[in-house]
């Protein structure tokens, strides 16, 4: 015989020859010969040392336990006094009553949608996240939900969670912001057989995500080809000089000619244009020579115009001096003054004859 004491918050299972005998709660007890006792802390989940169904045949023990059964394709989220504790897969589990308050939230993983009232912070915990598929749609995006390879619905901005199971789930997203497509280094022949390299840009937005992602494959590549062909069509019908003069009109031509095609892609063209026109080396040299010749001709015209104006001014001055002797004398004195500015000193010889000559220059005759 052996006397044992079971404290408050504890429970003891008594075995004899490994066979379950009875359960003991708070109090003092005698154990018979050959009996052993296994003590449990009732604040934690119950772990059965033998087949669980055998223990549940004891009504007293069954009343002390809360039994949780989790079926296939289910999980159970366990809360201990309202705080997340663990996640259990399919199986049969037991928890002691009275000391700790256990609550359970079971979820059916065979569904796609998460219909259970599970807080977001719980879904994001690693123990639960392994059973969840999550997708995020940015504020500048829109998404399409596909379930079992079939289009289901459009998704707006936000985070979406689905149970992870054998049914395929996919979310395709499209950027709704204005985007730019570069068509660079296009080698195109003009109508007069000049080979050009052109860099072209297109600014566009996706305005129908279903058309763009569901009805078309690689809509961006298709848009590239459409714009490339439209550009070649525009350039191929014009001569080199016409292209250089009309390059700003390519935007209007391209947008009007590709509108119907890009509408089928779920795309709207906002703007387009030629960024650069790169001429072959020999054509560039010829264009430079033409430009130089044009500028020289313009310079010659300006020079001749200035010479004509200067000659006309001289002619008018000569006529005025011819009609007015005083004006002639003033002009003569102006030139003498200019000559004098460049002379540091004057030496005179010849007596009164030189002085008289200077008087004649600087003193107008009456």
C-alpha positions as a printed Julia matrix, in Angstrom:
366×3 Matrix{Float64}:
   0.0     0.0      0.0
   1.14    3.51    -0.82
  -0.43    6.82     0.15
  -0.36    9.73    -2.36
  -1.6    13.3     -2.36
  -3.14   15.01    -5.43
  -2.82   18.79    -5.27
  -5.27   21.33    -6.65
  -4.98   21.74   -10.43
  -3.53   18.25   -10.8
  -4.98   14.88   -11.82
  -3.57   11.38   -11.51
  -4.22    8.31   -13.67
  -3.75    4.99   -11.91
  -2.46    1.95   -13.85
  -1.87   -1.65   -12.9
   0.23   -3.84   -15.16
  -0.11   -1.04   -17.75
  -3.89   -1.26   -17.65
  -5.89    1.85   -16.8
  -7.71    1.63   -13.45
  -9.12    5.02   -12.43
  -8.58    8.8    -12.24
  -7.84   10.71    -9.05
  -8.47   14.42    -8.49
  -7.57   16.74    -5.59
  -7.24   14.81    -2.3
  -5.38   11.96    -0.48
  -5.54    8.35    -1.72
  -4.13    4.85    -1.09
  -2.63    2.89    -3.99
  -2.92   -0.88    -3.97
   0.03   -3.16    -4.49
   1.23   -3.16    -8.13
  -0.5     0.15    -8.96
   1.41    3.12   -10.43
   0.33    6.74   -10.71
   0.92    9.24   -13.55
   0.36   12.86   -12.6
  -0.96   15.5    -15.08
  -1.02   19.28   -14.9
  -4.59   20.27   -15.77
  -3.4    23.64   -17.15
  -2.1    21.87   -20.27
  -3.55   19.65   -22.97
  -4.09   16.02   -22.05
  -1.7    13.46   -23.58
  -2.98    9.89   -23.42
  -0.44    7.17   -22.51
  -2.76    4.44   -23.86
  -5.52    4.15   -26.46
  -7.65    7.25   -26.0
 -10.99    5.5    -26.53
 -10.24    3.13   -23.62
  -9.81    6.05   -21.24
 -13.07    7.69   -22.39
 -15.03    4.64   -21.24
 -14.39    5.92   -17.71
 -17.26    8.39   -17.24
 -15.47   10.25   -14.45
 -12.43   10.88   -16.65
 -14.64   11.78   -19.63
 -16.35   14.46   -17.54
 -12.97   16.01   -16.72
 -11.98   16.34   -20.39
 -13.08   18.36   -23.44
 -12.69   16.18   -26.51
 -11.86   17.74   -29.89
 -12.27   15.72   -33.07
 -10.69   17.12   -36.27
 -11.76   15.41   -39.48
  -9.82   14.95   -42.69
  -9.42   18.2    -44.7
  -9.87   20.17   -41.48
  -7.67   22.05   -39.07
  -8.47   23.3    -35.59
  -7.12   26.58   -34.28
  -6.76   26.38   -30.49
  -7.09   29.4    -28.19
  -5.96   29.19   -24.54
  -7.74   31.77   -22.38
  -8.51   33.69   -25.6
  -4.87   33.67   -26.79
  -3.68   31.75   -29.83
  -2.13   28.47   -28.7
  -1.67   25.97   -31.57
  -3.04   24.45   -34.79
  -4.06   20.78   -34.87
  -4.46   18.57   -37.95
  -6.89   15.66   -38.33
  -7.11   13.57   -35.18
  -8.71   13.24   -31.72
  -7.52   15.45   -28.86
  -8.47   16.14   -25.23
  -8.06   19.1    -22.88
  -8.55   19.3    -19.13
 -11.53   21.31   -17.93
 -11.69   23.87   -15.16
  -8.18   25.34   -14.91
  -7.73   26.88   -18.36
 -10.47   27.93   -20.78
  -9.82   26.32   -24.18
 -11.77   27.41   -27.27
 -11.58   25.88   -30.72
 -12.13   27.18   -34.24
 -12.37   24.5    -36.92
 -11.81   25.3    -40.6
 -12.75   23.26   -43.66
  -9.71   23.15   -45.97
 -11.67   21.53   -48.81
 -13.16   24.96   -49.6
 -11.39   27.75   -51.47
 -12.86   30.78   -49.73
 -12.09   31.33   -46.05
 -15.61   31.72   -44.68
 -14.65   31.16   -41.04
 -14.37   34.23   -38.83
 -10.6    34.09   -38.4
  -8.78   37.35   -37.56
  -6.15   38.51   -40.07
  -3.35   38.38   -37.5
  -4.14   34.69   -36.89
  -4.07   33.88   -40.62
  -0.6    35.44   -40.82
   0.87   33.34   -38.01
   3.38   30.75   -39.34
   1.41   27.84   -37.85
  -1.73   28.88   -39.82
  -0.06   30.47   -42.86
   1.19   27.06   -44.06
  -2.46   26.2    -44.82
  -3.24   29.51   -46.53
  -2.64   31.02   -49.99
  -2.33   34.81   -49.89
  -2.32   37.44   -52.64
  -1.88   41.21   -52.5
  -3.23   43.77   -55.01
  -1.56   47.21   -54.93
  -3.43   50.53   -55.07
  -2.32   50.97   -58.71
  -3.28   47.41   -59.73
  -6.27   45.25   -60.48
  -6.35   41.45   -60.35
  -8.23   38.52   -61.83
  -9.03   35.41   -59.76
  -8.85   32.01   -61.47
 -10.11   28.9    -59.67
  -9.43   25.5    -61.23
  -8.16   27.28   -64.4
 -11.47   29.2    -64.77
 -11.91   32.95   -64.5
 -13.91   33.7    -61.35
 -13.98   37.47   -60.7
 -12.04   40.74   -60.64
 -10.13   41.73   -57.5
  -9.61   45.3    -56.36
  -6.95   46.74   -54.08
  -6.33   44.7    -50.93
  -5.09   41.39   -49.51
  -6.86   38.11   -50.27
  -6.58   34.76   -48.47
  -7.69   31.3    -49.63
  -7.31   27.84   -48.11
  -4.5    25.78   -49.59
  -5.72   22.51   -51.1
  -5.57   20.47   -54.31
  -7.74   22.94   -56.29
  -5.52   25.31   -58.35
  -5.91   29.0    -57.5
  -4.15   31.81   -59.35
  -4.31   35.6    -59.33
  -3.14   37.57   -62.38
  -2.43   41.27   -61.94
  -2.14   44.24   -64.29
  -0.58   47.65   -63.62
  -3.17   50.39   -64.27
  -0.65   53.25   -64.24
   0.47   54.94   -67.46
   3.33   52.93   -68.95
   5.85   53.52   -71.72
   6.86   51.11   -74.46
  10.15   51.72   -76.29
  10.55   50.59   -79.92
  14.25   51.19   -80.5
  16.66   50.79   -83.41
  14.05   50.15   -86.11
  15.78   50.03   -89.52
  13.24   51.2    -92.11
  13.48   52.1    -95.83
  11.79   55.3    -96.97
   9.96   55.53  -100.28
  13.14   56.99  -101.86
  15.19   54.01  -100.54
  16.95   55.86   -97.72
  17.73   53.5    -94.82
  16.86   55.06   -91.47
  17.12   53.92   -87.87
  14.25   55.19   -85.75
  13.62   55.18   -81.99
   9.9    55.35   -81.21
   7.95   55.5    -77.93
   4.35   54.72   -76.96
   2.6    55.73   -73.73
  -0.44   53.61   -72.84
  -2.73   52.44   -70.04
  -4.61   49.17   -69.5
  -8.32   50.04   -69.45
  -9.83   46.53   -69.68
  -7.96   43.98   -67.56
 -10.16   41.05   -68.67
  -9.32   41.64   -72.35
  -5.64   42.23   -71.56
  -5.07   39.16   -69.38
  -7.8    36.67   -70.31
  -8.62   37.22   -73.98
  -5.02   37.92   -75.05
  -1.69   36.26   -74.39
   1.25   38.61   -73.77
  -0.7    41.77   -74.61
   2.48   43.86   -74.26
   4.25   41.87   -76.98
   1.21   42.17   -79.23
   1.11   45.93   -78.62
   4.8    46.14   -79.55
   4.18   44.36   -82.9
   1.13   46.5    -83.71
   3.01   49.75   -83.09
   6.07   48.51   -84.95
   4.04   47.68   -88.08
   2.18   51.0    -87.93
   5.49   52.86   -87.72
   6.93   50.97   -90.69
   3.78   51.69   -92.7
   4.04   55.42   -91.94
   7.75   55.69   -92.75
   7.61   53.49   -95.87
   5.16   55.76   -97.69
   7.21   58.96   -97.32
  10.45   60.27   -98.78
  13.31   61.27   -96.49
  12.6    65.01   -96.72
   8.9    64.42   -96.01
   9.71   62.34   -92.93
  11.98   65.05   -91.54
   9.22   67.61   -92.11
   6.3    65.48   -90.88
   7.83   63.51   -87.99
   5.58   65.32   -85.52
   2.48   64.0    -87.32
   3.34   60.34   -86.67
   1.45   60.43   -83.35
  -1.89   61.3    -84.99
  -1.35   58.78   -87.79
  -0.38   55.88   -85.5
  -3.15   56.43   -82.93
  -5.88   56.67   -85.6
  -4.65   53.56   -87.44
  -4.14   51.23   -84.46
  -7.11   52.23   -82.28
  -9.33   49.29   -83.22
  -6.5    46.79   -82.77
  -5.35   48.05   -79.38
  -8.95   48.2    -78.13
  -9.06   44.41   -78.55
  -5.99   44.21   -76.29
  -7.76   46.16   -73.53
  -5.27   49.02   -73.96
  -5.63   52.74   -74.67
  -2.84   54.73   -76.38
  -2.24   58.07   -74.65
   0.68   59.39   -76.68
   3.37   58.3    -79.11
   6.1    59.83   -81.24
   9.49   59.57   -82.85
  12.27   60.13   -80.33
  15.25   59.96   -82.72
  15.91   59.63   -86.45
  19.4    58.27   -87.11
  20.68   58.82   -90.68
  23.33   56.65   -92.39
  26.83   58.15   -92.47
  26.81   59.13   -96.16
  23.32   60.64   -95.97
  24.3    62.55   -92.82
  27.36   63.98   -94.62
  25.25   65.06   -97.61
  22.68   66.68   -95.29
  25.5    68.53   -93.54
  26.83   69.83   -96.85
  23.34   70.97   -97.87
  22.91   72.74   -94.54
  26.31   74.45   -94.85
  25.47   75.59   -98.39
  22.11   76.96   -97.26
  23.7    78.88   -94.39
  26.39   80.3    -96.68
  23.74   81.45   -99.15
  21.83   83.1    -96.32
  25.03   84.79   -95.12
  25.77   86.1    -98.64
  22.28   87.54   -98.92
  22.66   89.32   -95.59
  26.11   90.65   -96.58
  24.81   92.01   -99.87
  21.86   93.59   -98.14
  24.19   95.37   -95.69
  26.51   96.52   -98.49
  23.56   97.93  -100.42
  22.32   99.79   -97.37
  25.81  101.16   -96.7
  26.23  102.34  -100.32
  22.83  103.99  -100.26
  23.78  105.81   -97.05
  27.05  107.03   -98.59
  25.2   108.24  -101.67
  22.74  110.21   -99.58
  25.61  111.75   -97.57
  27.46  112.74  -100.76
  24.35  114.45  -102.14
  23.9   116.43   -98.93
  27.57  117.52   -98.86
  27.38  118.54  -102.52
  24.43  120.79  -101.76
  25.84  122.2    -98.48
  29.46  123.44   -98.39
  29.41  123.83   -94.6
  28.42  120.14   -94.22
  31.3   119.17   -96.51
  33.72  121.18   -94.4
  32.41  119.59   -91.17
  32.91  116.13   -92.67
  36.43  117.12   -93.65
  37.16  118.3    -90.11
  35.73  115.0    -88.74
  38.25  113.02   -90.76
  41.1   115.37   -89.73
  40.1   114.82   -86.1
  40.2   111.07   -86.56
  43.66  111.35   -88.13
  44.84  113.57   -85.29
  43.79  111.01   -82.68
  46.4   108.64   -84.05
  49.25  111.27   -84.11
  51.31  111.99   -80.99
  53.08  115.11   -82.31
  53.16  117.36   -85.44
  56.31  119.03   -86.76
  55.76  122.02   -89.08
  58.22  123.42   -91.66
  57.76  125.85   -94.47
  56.95  128.93   -92.51
  53.69  130.78   -92.94
  52.64  128.7    -95.91
  51.89  125.64   -93.73
  49.95  127.67   -91.19
  47.86  129.2    -93.9
  47.07  125.78   -95.29
  45.88  124.53   -91.86
  43.72  127.65   -91.52
  42.12  126.82   -94.81
  41.33  123.31   -93.57
  39.92  124.25   -90.17
  38.33  127.6    -91.1
  35.44  127.41   -93.55
  35.46  129.96   -96.32
  32.88  132.64   -96.13
